[in-house]
Structure formats: C-alpha cells, structure tokens
C-alpha cells in the first residue's frame, strides 16, 4: 500500500436517469453512482475534478483520491487549502492488484458507512499493469465495482488517462460504467450489466505448455497442493526465481479450485502446473456439471455461508483466474506473473 495522507480512492455503479445535470447530482444520496472520466494531462484532470471535490467537501462528504503521482501533485495544487481535507494515495502502490483492490474499496466504503461520516467520494485510476494479460482483469474490475458496491452510499469517479492507456481500453470504458463524464455526468448508452459485460468480455486461457507435469484422478486438495509445490520446486533453478510466498499462493488457489470441483459434483479432477517465461500457472480440469455463471467467484462472499468462497479466494491469491465451462466439465486456469511480483517487491 502506498502512503495515505489527509481524509477519503476509486471506482463503483447505477443510475437510471438519461442525464445528470451537474456535479450536484453525483452528490445526491441515491446509492452507488459510477462514472468514467477521460483526460490527457494532469492539469486537465485537476481542472475537471476540482469543482467536484470542492462541492463534496462543502457538504461534509469524505473524499478519497488514488491517482498516479503526477496527477496527485497537480490536483493538490489546484485544490489549495482544501487538499488537506482529502485522503490521498498513490494508485501505483495502493493495492495494485484488481481483485485485492476491489476488496479494499468495498471495505473502505463499509467502514465509512459504519461510521456515518457522509457519502464517500472515490476518485481513482487503475495503474497500467506490467503485463498485458492483466489489462482485461483491470477492465473486469471496473465492471465488478457495480456488483461489489451495489446500493451503497458512494460516488466513484474512474479516471482514464488517454495519454497512457491503450485507445481500445479507453473506448470500452462506457461498457462498464453506467455514467460517463462529470459536469455533467450522462448516462452511458453502451453500458452493459456486469453479467453481460463479463460474458461478452471473456478471455480464453493460454495454451498449457507442452510437457507440463500433470496429476489426475481422485486428486485431493492436499495432493494438489503438494503437487504444485513439487512441480515448481523442480523449476526453481530458472530465472528469475519465484518467491516462496508466490508459490504458496498458487498452491492455495489450486487447493480451493480442486475443492470447488469436488463440491460441484466432479468424478475426476486433473491438475497441471507449469513454470514458463514470465509466469507460473496451474490449470484444474474437472468433469462436473460445468460452471456457467459469469459472476462466479466475483460476488462478495456471504459471511454466514461456509461454502462459495473457493473461486473468490483464488482470485485474491493470484494475478489472473480464467474459467472455461464445457458441457460437462470446467477448466480453471490460475496464473501469477514475474513482472507483477517484481513490481510489488520494488
């Protein structure tokens, strides 16, 4: 996590009006509101956000801003004395993993709501991931904010830097945001509900490397965990070395996926594990009824339930989890990338 200074960061969903007439509408306490804002320079962004933040502070709402350092500096200067009333974080350091940031944001909103300190204003931008395979995961993150924060008293302003992000990523922002713009914020004509977005925006798993070791049959969760550890230990001489905690996270993710497969009615499970250039990965295949829910593993777990957390936990543990469901059977692929753990260690 990066340095946090001052009072309140980033993303969320829902409004059914055709157009929202000015920043005041984004302060009206009607549940989650989620908009995408495009910009090209830190100065342009600062001029867009300053009226919105000033108004939020005037009505006593906490404001949390998570942006790259250059944008933070420009916005702080534009806000003047009001900058001391805002909570700031560096977006490149604050939970730079989509599913862990999603959890952190949900917990931040819950804490604000629990303390009754007003409607939270989150302003933030996703970091440019060090691996291209992480880009779709961050895009899904924006759509999932609409699920994780549904009905909660929060306004989320998602920042898209046109000078840094791929053009197609910026162009797809209206798919995952119910609103676009800020003053005024308008209804997105191309918005897709999260289920439709995830079904439409599926990413096929990568081919499993030839010769990757595999274990199949009545594979228990414990056997799967030990298999992953051994398979990766055999490739420990490769560079860069894989940190032990990254190996353990992948092993635990596989444990959860195998447990899920048996609970779903599988009769046989296969686990394949590999270490290739730039990543470690594992794939769990089963012959069960097939997992067809696009939101599986993305919904907030029910604290009263003892089941339904496996896929959600796996998504928290590794960089990317992709699901392909057949009839019957499901393949789930979990991967962690060298560039990601090097970035986190920096």
Number of C-alpha atoms within 10 A of each C-alpha: 12 14 11 16 16 14 15 24 28 29 34 33 30 22 19 9 10 12 15 20 14 15 19 15 16 26 21 13 15 16 18 24 29 29 29 28 24 20 16 12 15 19 16 14 20 20 14 18 19 18 14 18 24 16 14 21 15 9 11 13 19 21 26 26 27 29 27 19 14 12 18 20 14 17 23 17 14 16 19 10 10 15 20 13 18 23 19 25 24 25 24 21 18 20 20 21 24 25 25 18 18 24 15 15 21 18 13 17 20 17 12 17 16 9 8 10 12 17 25 29 29 26 25 24 22 28 22 18 19 15 13 9 15 19 19 14 21 20 21 20 24 25 28 27 25 23 21 19 27 16 15 20 21 32 28 26 29 27 23 22 20 15 11 13 15 13 11 8 15 18 12 13 25 22 21 29 32 27 31 25 21 23 18 16 23 20 21 21 13 14 19 17 18 22 16 15 19 19 13 11 14 15 15 10 17 11 6 15 13 7 9 13 15 17 16 15 11 13 18 14 20 14 14 28 21 14 21 26 17 13 17 21 15 10 14 14 10 13 10 13 10 22 12 11 10 17 19 16 17 25 28 24 26 32 22 20 29 30 20 19 27 19 12 15 14 21 12 16 24 18 26 23 30 22 21 15 11 13 17 20 27 24 23 24 22 28 21 21 16 19 19 14 12 19 16 15 18 21 14 15 15 10 9 6 8 8 11 17 21 21 23 21 19 24 21 21 24 25 24 22 24 17 22 18 19 15 11 12 19 22 22 22 24 25 24 24 22 20 15 19 17 13 13 13 7 6
